[in-house]
Every structure is written in structure tokens, then in C-alpha cells.
Amino acid sequence: MTQYLLSVHHAEDAFDDMSEEEMQQSFADTGKVNDQMQAEGVWVFAGGLQPVAQATTVDNTGDKPILTDGPYAESKEYLGGFWIIDVPDLDAALDWAQRGSKACRGKVEVRPFQSE
């Protein structure tokens, strides 16, 4: 089994045009994917993130740490949430990513964790 990070990416304004009903349906659909992952034993951990405006970037590579309000990089799309799953192979991870993308109404990037 291999662990994969399925990261959900959204435009910062992705939910601005979504009605409350559509947003609640997306949350419900995502909950169903979470339940399916847990039932099939592939779930390791998952979480949704607060809006990128609530981020703080820490740079402690110089003489003193520098804390900056906001995201690390300027971008039109940001990480909105993620799953960590444990599946037999990339094909299985891609299958879960397709389900997650549909439920979240966003793009999902699939990346394997480094092996030991």
C-alpha cells in the first residue's frame, strides 16, 4: 500500500457565485466521499482549510524569523483541503481523486508520499 496526498485546489473566489444550497450540497457530497473512504479502509486523514486570507507565512531561513500575513505565494488558486489515503497503487488514488473532485467541485492534485 502507498500513501497519497489528494489536495483540493480552488480559485480564491470559487464559492462567490455558488448559492448556499449548492455549497451545502458540495459539503454533503464531500462527506459521502469521506464516508466511502473510511468504509473501504483507505482513509488516513483529511481536512478542509480556512480561507487563504487567514494564512501566515513563516520564514526562518535568515538571522531572525519573519512572519508575514497571507499565503506563501501569490496565486489564483489555493489549497482548500486535502485527503491522505492509503491505497494499492496510483490507479486507485486517481479513482478517489476523481470522486473527490466531483464532490468538492474543484481540481484535485494526486501526489505519492516519498517511500522510506
Residue, then its C-alpha position, 0 to 999 in steps of 0.5 A: m500500500t502507498q500513501y497519497l496526498l489528494s489536495v483540493h485546489h480552488a480559485e480564491d473566489a470559487f464559492d462567490d457565485m455558488s448559492e448556499e444550497e449548492m455549497q451545502q450540497s458540495f459539503a454533503d457530497t464531500g462527506k459521502v466521499n469521506d464516508q466511502m473512504q473510511a468504509e473501504g479502509v483507505w482513509v488516513f486523514a483529511g481536512g478542509l482549510q480556512p480561507v487563504a486570507q487567514a494564512t501566515t507565512v513563516d520564514n526562518t531561513g535568515d538571522k531572525p524569523i519573519l512572519t508575514d500575513g497571507p499565503y506563501a505565494e501569490s496565486k489564483e488558486y489555493l489549497g482548500g483541503f486535502w485527503i491522505i489515503d492509503v491505497p494499492d497503487l496510483d490507479a486507485a488514488l486517481d479513482w478517489a481523486q476523481r470522486g473527490s473532485k466531483a464532490c468538492r467541485g474543484k481540481v484535485e492534485v494526486r501526489p505519492f508520499q516519498s517511500e522510506 
